C-alpha cells in the first residue's frame, strides 16, 4: 500500500510539473517588476549613492529569487527540502507586501504588526512566497469585487500576533467574494487555480 501511495504521489507531482509550465510567468512577474522599478531608479540623473546602493541590493535579491524559482521548477519532481533558519517575521511580512504590491497600489494592504512577535524558525523564502501568492490573490479578488483597477485602502488587512511562547499567527483578510464552495475541496491541490494564470 505504501509503495502504491508513493507511486500515486509521484504521478501527481509529475502531472503538476506539466501544469507548472503554464504558470511560471506568474511566479517570476513580481521579481521582474521590482527589478524594473529599481532600474528606473538607477536611470534617474539625480539618483544619489544611497538610492543606487538600495536599487542594486533589490536587483541582486530579486535575481537570487528568480534563480531559486528556476531551481524549484527543475527540482519539482524531487522531494521537497526545507531551508530552515531564524526569521524576523514582521520584516518578512513587509517584504512580502512590497513584492505583492510591486505592480499595484502600495496602500491597498493595511498592516497590523505585533512588535512582540519573536523571531521564528522556518523556511523564510517559502513562507514569503506563500504570503506573496495569498496577497496577490487578495488584491485580485478585492479589485474584481469592487470593479476597480486596484483595491481601495483597507480592502486587505495583514496582521501578525504572538499567541503564546511557542506560537505566532499571520492573518490575511480581504473584502473579496471568497472561494466558491465547489472549489474548496481542491484548494490544496498543487497548482489548482480558477484563473487563466496563477499558481494556485
Order of alpha helices (4+ residues) and beta strands (2+ residues): alpha-alpha-alpha-beta-alpha-beta-beta-alpha-beta-beta
